[in-house]
Amino acid sequence: MNNGKRNQVKMTKWIWMLPLMAILLLAGKGIEVEAATTTTLTPGVTKTDALSATETTKIYSFTVDKSGYFDVKFNRKDISKNKGRWKVTLMDADGNQIDDWNIISTSWTSSIYNFKKGTKLLIKVEANSYPYSDCYGTEYELTVNTTEDSRWEQESNDSKQEATVIRNYKTESDARIGTLWKLGDVDTFSYRVEEDGYFTIGLQPENPSGDNGYGYSIVLYDGNGKEIGKFSGIKSNFTSNKLNFKKGTQIYFEVKYEYAGSNLVDKKYTLKINNTADSTWEAENFTTADSSWKDMVAEGNKLSEKAVRGHLWCNGDQDLYRYDMANDGEMTVHFDIDDPTKIGTNGGYKIYLYDAKGNQLQYKQKVTADYDLKATVKKGTYYVKITKDGRMENYLEYTITAKAKGSSNQNKTTTLTAAEIKQIEKTTPSVGNVTEEKTNSKKRSVKIKWKKVKGADGYQIYRSTKKKKGYKCVKTIKKGSTTSWKDTTVKGGKTYYYKMRAYKKNGKKKVYTKYSKVKKIKVKK
């Protein structure tokens, strides 16, 4: 063969290879895949096609048309020709590989994918075994099947800005289904607490008894994206400990692989939130040791004789409670640990008592059993703080109550100075309205109101049927805060005169104020 003919043959071979080289180059350059000829697929409609010596690779585009999930099906039409192997690659709109499937000889269906509605994707079909010519001219069918299902989380949702919203589980539609479709995938969920009480996070792997590698992990974040907790090594059906954030709190959490859990790739999981209304639980508010006193007390949980339940759910957690003393006296805070055996040898609680300004009044460390914090305090607002002391399990539940015992006004003898006695004796109480109240056709009553006398321990009410004489004490009131009394012993058709005075205890005696002005009322027949 002469040189001219030989060169011509070489040129012919190069020309034949140009389309293949061009496609191979495009396929390796990400976004440049769009420059290749693509065929548009309609979800749910089967496309019949074939590779050839001039089109050794074909690219198809489609747009996800439903909120739910989809899969890709490849089917060889004529299975009598048992030759040829294909490779199918799923890519994003820029040509970056999402997943691929090798050595397809007959029929094959991909894993389930859950990309959000409107996502544009590409599918590349190419020969995958030598000789590649075995694939040429053999027809195949390519179908993208999309399914509407509101329970599926929607990729990509790797950030809180694209988080999938999850609601309190009431019906199956409130559950969320997802997959970690590749190593490194993260599914982010958004939950706004719906009930004051507590909620749990439940995760069920597709095959809870199977080989789930290192398992899943769930990482919790507050509304600002700060990590606040983590559950690790979830390999089978899982329900978290109780989380007691107040109603309206924004929570984000991520579901991801625990290490490189390749055994979980493309496996479904189901996620549920169970929020239980329970007024006995304290409400978490993300306060930590570095929080300001103002931020801490703004949402302190109120204490009373009714037990409040709580736990320290992470190492930096601290619980703050408010108690209002109505009078001077002894305050008792009872702290009850559900299961002290879980504390361990190096663990315990710290219990602090503060006044309203944040001044520490008492402190008890290494509390490992039921404990009563007692303090004699004045009337006002006080705060109790609970934190960890050393190492112990998170979520160890406790209950806490508070009560006041007596008051200093009732339990100690008061001795007044001469100046105090003089001040009381020159005080004149002010009586307001004296009004008649009809209880029924036969009985009537008179209601007397007056202004509270500062520092008074009680009052005496006097009554007469004559304005200037005949007054008798008809009622002694033993509480200085009382400002009204009802006389139910009056008779219809009669006229009554009322006056009153306040008193202050001075040892075993009483010091009285002046009498008030006389008030007159005629009771109807």
C-alpha positions in Angstrom: 0.0 0.0 0.0 1.5 3.4 -1.0 1.9 6.2 1.5 -1.1 8.2 0.2 -3.5 5.4 0.6 -2.1 4.5 4.0 -2.5 8.1 5.2 -6.0 8.1 3.8 -6.9 5.0 5.9 -5.4 6.5 9.0 -7.4 9.7 8.5 -10.6 7.7 8.0 -10.0 5.9 11.3 -9.5 9.2 13.1 -12.6 10.7 11.6 -14.6 7.7 12.8 -13.3 8.1 16.3 -13.9 11.8 16.6 -17.6 11.6 17.9 -16.6 9.1 20.6 -13.6 11.2 21.7 -15.8 14.4 21.8 -18.4 12.7 24.1 -15.8 11.2 26.3 -14.1 14.6 26.8 -17.5 16.3 27.5 -18.5 13.7 30.0 -15.3 14.3 32.0 -15.8 18.1 32.2 -18.8 18.5 34.4 -20.8 21.4 33.1 -19.6 21.0 29.6 -21.9 17.9 29.3 -24.7 20.4 28.5 -22.9 21.2 25.3 -23.5 17.6 24.1 -26.8 16.6 22.4 -29.3 15.6 25.0 -32.7 14.0 24.7 -35.4 15.1 27.0 -37.2 12.5 29.1 -40.7 12.9 30.4 -41.2 11.3 33.8 -43.4 8.2 33.4 -42.9 7.9 29.7 -40.6 5.2 28.4 -37.9 6.2 25.9 -36.7 3.5 23.4 -33.2 4.1 22.1 -29.9 2.4 21.1 -26.2 3.1 21.0 -24.3 3.0 17.7 -20.8 3.2 16.4 -21.3 7.0 15.9 -23.2 7.5 19.2 -21.4 5.4 21.7 -22.7 7.5 24.6 -26.1 9.1 25.0 -27.3 11.7 27.5 -30.8 12.3 28.6 -32.2 15.1 30.7 -35.3 15.3 32.9 -36.9 17.5 35.5 -38.3 16.1 38.7 -42.1 16.8 38.5 -43.3 15.6 41.9 -42.5 16.1 45.6 -41.7 12.6 46.7 -39.2 10.2 45.1 -38.1 8.7 41.7 -36.2 5.8 40.3 -34.6 5.0 36.9 -35.4 1.8 35.0 -33.2 0.4 32.2 -34.6 -2.5 30.2 -33.0 -4.4 27.3 -35.8 -5.0 24.8 -34.5 -8.1 23.0 -33.1 -10.4 25.7 -32.4 -13.2 23.1 -29.2 -11.4 22.2 -27.3 -12.1 25.3 -24.5 -9.8 24.5 -23.4 -6.3 25.6 -23.1 -4.6 29.0 -24.3 -1.0 29.7 -23.4 1.6 32.3 -25.9 4.1 33.5 -24.9 7.3 35.3 -27.1 9.8 37.1 -25.7 13.3 37.2 -26.7 16.8 38.3 -27.5 19.5 35.7 -23.7 20.4 35.6 -22.7 16.9 34.8 -21.3 16.0 38.2 -21.9 12.4 39.0 -24.5 11.5 41.6 -24.5 7.7 41.2 -23.7 5.1 38.6 -24.5 1.4 37.8 -22.2 -0.9 36.0 -22.5 -4.1 33.9 -26.2 -3.9 33.1 -27.1 -6.7 30.7 -30.9 -7.1 30.8 -33.2 -5.3 33.1 -32.3 -3.0 36.1 -34.0 -0.5 38.4 -32.0 2.1 40.4 -32.3 3.0 44.0 -34.9 5.5 45.1 -33.9 9.2 45.0 -35.7 12.0 46.6 -34.6 15.2 44.9 -37.1 18.1 45.3 -39.6 19.0 42.7 -38.1 21.2 39.9 -34.6 19.7 40.1 -32.9 19.2 36.7 -30.9 16.0 36.3 -29.0 14.1 33.6 -28.7 10.4 32.8 -25.8 9.0 30.7 -26.0 5.7 29.0 -22.8 4.1 27.6 -21.3 0.7 26.6 -19.4 -0.9 29.5 -17.7 -4.1 28.3 -15.4 -4.9 25.4 -16.2 -5.3 22.6 -18.4 -2.2 22.9 -19.9 -3.1 19.5 -22.0 -5.8 21.2 -24.2 -2.9 22.5 -24.5 -1.1 19.2 -27.9 -1.4 17.6 -29.5 -3.2 20.5 -32.5 -1.3 21.7 -33.1 -0.5 25.3 -35.9 1.2 27.2 -35.2 4.0 29.7 -37.9 5.3 32.1 -37.9 7.7 35.0 -40.8 6.9 37.4 -41.7 9.7 39.9 -44.1 9.2 42.8 -45.8 11.9 44.9 -45.3 11.3 48.6 -45.4 14.2 51.1 -43.5 12.1 53.7 -40.2 12.1 51.9 -37.5 14.6 52.8 -36.3 16.5 49.7 -32.7 16.6 48.5 -30.7 18.6 48.7 -31.4 19.6 52.3 -27.9 19.7 53.7 -28.4 23.1 55.4 -31.0 24.6 57.7 -32.0 27.0 54.9 -33.3 24.0 52.9 -34.3 21.8 55.9 -37.3 19.5 55.6 -40.1 20.5 58.0 -41.3 17.8 60.3 -44.4 17.9 62.5 -45.7 16.2 65.6 -46.7 12.7 64.7 -50.5 12.3 64.7 -51.0 10.4 61.4 -48.6 8.6 59.1 -48.5 11.7 56.8 -46.5 13.5 59.7 -43.6 11.0 59.4 -40.6 11.7 57.2 -38.9 9.2 55.0 -35.3 9.7 53.8 -32.2 8.1 52.5 -28.5 8.9 52.8 -28.0 8.4 49.1 -24.2 8.7 49.2 -21.3 8.8 51.6 -21.2 12.3 53.1 -24.9 13.0 52.6 -26.6 14.9 55.4 -30.4 15.2 55.9 -31.4 18.3 57.8 -34.9 18.7 59.5 -36.6 21.7 61.0 -39.0 21.3 64.0 -40.8 24.0 66.0 -42.0 22.6 69.3 -45.8 22.4 69.3 -46.6 21.6 72.9 -45.3 22.6 76.3 -44.1 19.3 77.8 -41.6 17.0 76.1 -40.9 15.4 72.7 -38.9 12.4 71.5 -37.2 11.7 68.1 -37.8 8.3 66.7 -35.7 6.8 63.8 -36.4 3.4 62.3 -33.9 2.0 59.7 -35.3 0.2 56.7 -33.9 -3.1 58.1 -33.5 -2.7 61.9 -32.1 -6.2 62.4 -29.7 -6.1 59.4 -26.1 -5.0 59.0 -26.3 -1.2 59.5 -22.6 -0.6 59.8 -21.7 2.0 62.4 -25.2 3.3 62.3 -26.8 6.7 62.1 -26.2 9.8 64.3 -28.7 12.6 65.0 -27.2 16.0 65.9 -29.4 18.7 67.4 -28.9 22.5 66.8 -30.7 25.5 68.2 -32.2 28.2 66.0 -28.9 29.9 65.5 -27.2 26.7 64.3 -25.3 26.0 67.6 -24.9 22.3 68.3 -26.8 21.4 71.5 -26.8 17.6 71.6 -26.2 14.3 69.8 -27.4 10.7 69.6 -24.9 8.3 68.2 -24.6 4.7 66.9 -28.2 4.2 65.9 -28.3 0.8 64.2 -31.9 -0.4 65.0 -35.2 1.1 66.0 -34.4 4.1 68.2 -36.4 6.6 70.4 -34.5 9.5 71.9 -34.7 10.6 75.6 -37.3 13.2 76.4 -36.5 16.7 75.2 -38.3 19.4 77.1 -38.0 22.6 75.1 -40.8 25.2 75.5 -43.5 25.6 72.9 -42.4 27.6 69.9 -38.7 26.8 70.2 -37.0 26.3 66.8 -34.9 23.1 66.6 -32.8 21.8 63.7 -31.3 18.3 63.6 -29.2 16.4 61.1 -29.4 12.7 60.3 -26.1 11.4 58.9 -23.7 8.5 58.9 -21.9 7.5 62.1 -18.4 7.5 60.5 -18.3 6.0 57.0 -21.4 3.9 57.2 -21.3 2.5 53.6 -23.7 -0.3 54.6 -26.4 2.4 54.9 -26.1 4.0 51.5 -29.4 4.1 49.7 -31.3 2.5 52.6 -34.5 4.2 53.7 -35.2 5.3 57.3 -38.3 6.7 58.8 -38.3 9.7 61.2 -41.0 10.7 63.7 -41.5 13.4 66.3 -43.8 12.6 69.3 -44.6 15.8 71.2 -46.5 15.2 74.5 -48.3 18.0 76.3 -47.3 17.9 80.0 -47.5 20.9 82.3 -45.3 19.2 85.0 -42.1 19.5 82.9 -39.7 22.5 83.1 -39.1 24.2 79.8 -35.5 24.4 78.4 -34.3 27.7 77.2 -30.7 27.1 76.1 -29.2 29.0 79.1 -25.6 28.0 79.8 -22.9 29.0 82.3 -21.9 32.0 80.2 -25.5 33.3 79.9 -26.2 36.7 81.5 -28.3 36.7 84.7 -31.0 38.7 82.8 -31.3 36.0 80.1 -31.4 33.3 82.7 -34.2 34.7 84.9 -36.3 35.9 81.9 -37.7 32.4 81.4 -37.1 30.7 84.8 -39.6 28.0 85.6 -42.0 28.6 88.4 -41.8 26.5 91.6 -44.7 25.5 93.9 -45.8 22.6 96.0 -46.8 20.9 92.7 -43.8 18.8 91.5 -41.9 20.0 88.4 -40.0 17.4 86.4 -36.7 18.0 84.7 -33.3 16.7 83.7 -29.9 17.9 82.6 -29.9 16.7 79.0 -26.3 17.7 78.0 -23.1 18.6 79.8 -23.6 22.4 79.6 -27.3 22.3 80.6 -28.6 24.2 83.6 -32.1 24.4 84.9 -33.4 27.6 86.7 -36.5 27.9 88.8 -38.3 30.9 90.4 -40.1 30.9 93.7 -42.0 33.8 95.1 -42.2 34.2 98.9 -45.4 35.9 99.9 -44.1 36.7 103.4 -41.0 36.5 105.4 -40.3 33.0 106.6 -38.6 29.7 105.9 -38.3 28.4 102.3 -37.9 24.7 101.6 -36.9 23.3 98.2 -37.2 19.6 97.9 -35.0 17.9 95.3 -35.8 14.2 94.4 -33.7 12.1 92.0 -35.5 9.4 90.1 -32.7 6.9 90.0 -29.6 7.8 92.2 -27.9 4.5 91.1 -27.3 6.1 87.6 -25.2 9.0 89.1 -22.0 7.0 89.5 -19.2 7.4 91.9 -17.9 10.7 90.4 -21.2 12.4 89.7 -23.9 14.5 91.4 -25.8 17.7 91.2 -25.0 21.2 92.3 -27.9 23.2 93.8 -27.7 27.0 94.2 -30.1 29.6 95.8 -30.0 33.2 94.6 -31.9 36.3 95.4 -33.7 38.4 92.7 -30.5 40.2 91.9 -28.4 37.1 91.3 -26.6 37.1 94.6 -25.7 33.6 95.8 -27.3 32.8 99.1 -26.7 29.1 99.4 -24.7 26.3 97.5 -24.7 22.6 97.9 -22.5 20.3 95.8 -22.3 16.5 95.3 -26.0 16.0 95.7 -26.5 12.3 95.1 -29.7 11.6 97.0 -32.9 13.4 97.9 -32.1 16.8 99.4 -33.9 19.6 101.2 -32.5 23.1 100.7 -33.8 25.3 103.5 -33.4 29.1 104.0 -35.0 31.7 106.2 -35.6 34.6 103.8 -37.6 37.8 103.5 -40.7 38.3 101.2 -39.6 38.4 97.6 -38.5 36.4 94.5 -35.8 33.8 94.7 -34.1 31.5 92.1 -32.9 27.9 92.4 -30.3 26.6 89.8 -29.5 23.0 89.1 -26.3 21.9 87.3 -24.1 18.8 87.0 -21.3 18.2 89.5 -18.8 15.8 87.9 -19.6 13.0 85.5 -23.0 11.3 85.3 -25.5 10.3 82.7 -27.5 12.9 80.8 -31.3 12.7 81.0 -31.4 11.5 84.6 -34.8 12.8 85.6 -35.6 14.6 88.9 -38.5 16.4 90.5 -38.4 19.6 92.5 -40.9 21.4 94.7 -40.9 24.4 97.0 -43.0 25.6 99.9 -43.0 28.3 102.6 -43.4 27.5 106.3 -45.2 30.2 108.3 -43.9 33.8 108.3 -41.9 35.9 110.6 -44.9 38.2 111.2 -46.8 35.2 112.6 -44.0 33.3 114.4 -42.1 36.0 116.3 -43.1 38.6 118.9 -43.0 42.2 117.6 -42.0 45.0 119.9 -42.8 48.5 118.7 -40.8 51.6 119.5 -42.5 54.7 121.1 -42.3 56.5 117.7 -44.0 53.5 115.9 -46.8 53.4 118.5 -47.4 57.1 118.1 -47.5 56.9 114.4 -50.1 54.1 114.5 -52.2 55.9 117.1 -52.5 59.0 114.9 -53.5 57.1 111.8 -57.1 57.3 110.7 -58.4 54.5 108.3 -60.5 55.5 105.3 -63.7 53.7 104.7 -65.1 53.8 101.2 -68.4 52.5 100.0 -71.0 50.8 102.3 -73.4 49.1 100.1 -76.4 46.8 100.5 -76.4 43.4 98.8 -79.6 41.4 98.4 -79.0 37.7 98.7 -82.7 36.5 98.4 -86.2 37.7 99.2 -85.7 37.3 103.0 -82.0 37.9 103.7 -80.0 41.0 103.0 -76.3 42.0 103.7 -74.1 45.1 103.8 -70.6 45.2 102.3 -68.0 47.5 103.7 -64.8 48.5 101.8 -61.8 50.4 103.1 -58.2 51.3 102.1 -55.4 49.0 103.3 -53.5 50.5 106.3 -49.8 50.2 105.8 -48.2 47.8 108.4 -51.5 46.7 109.9 -51.9 43.2 111.3 -55.7 43.4 111.2 -58.9 45.4 111.6 -62.0 45.7 113.9 -65.4 46.6 112.5 -68.0 48.3 114.8 -71.7 48.7 114.3 -74.6 50.5 115.9 -78.2 51.5 115.2 -77.5 55.0 116.6 -74.9 57.4 115.2 -73.2 58.5 118.4 -73.5 55.6 120.8 -74.1 51.9 121.2 -71.2 50.7 118.9 -70.2 47.0 119.3 -67.4 45.2 117.6 -69.1 42.8 115.1 -65.9 41.5 113.3 -62.2 41.2 114.0 -60.1 40.6 110.9 -56.7 39.0 111.5 -55.1 39.8 108.1 -53.7 43.2 107.3 -54.1 42.8 103.5 -57.9 42.4 103.7 -59.9 45.4 102.5 -63.5 44.4 102.6 -66.1 42.5 104.8 -69.7 41.5 104.4 -72.2 41.9 107.3 -74.9 39.2 106.8 -76.7 39.8 110.2 -78.5 43.0 109.2 -82.4 43.2 109.0 -84.5 44.8 106.4 -86.0 48.2 107.2 -83.4 49.2 109.7 -80.7 51.9 109.7 -77.1 51.0 110.6 -73.9 53.0 111.4 -70.4 51.5 110.8 -66.9 52.6 111.8 -63.6 50.7 111.9 -60.0 50.8 113.2 -56.8 49.0 112.4 -54.3 47.4 114.8 -50.7 46.4 115.0 -49.3 43.8 117.4 -46.9 45.0 120.1 -45.8 41.9 122.0 -49.0 40.3 123.4 -50.9 43.6 123.2 -52.3 45.6 120.3 -51.9 49.2 119.3 -54.9 50.7 117.6 -55.4 53.5 115.1 -58.1 56.1 115.4 -61.6 55.2 114.3 -62.7 56.0 110.8 -65.5 58.3 109.9 -69.0 56.8 110.5 -70.8 55.5 107.5 -74.6 55.2 107.4 -76.9 52.8 105.4 -80.6 52.1 105.5 -81.4 48.5 104.6 -84.4 48.0 102.4 -87.4 46.0 103.6 
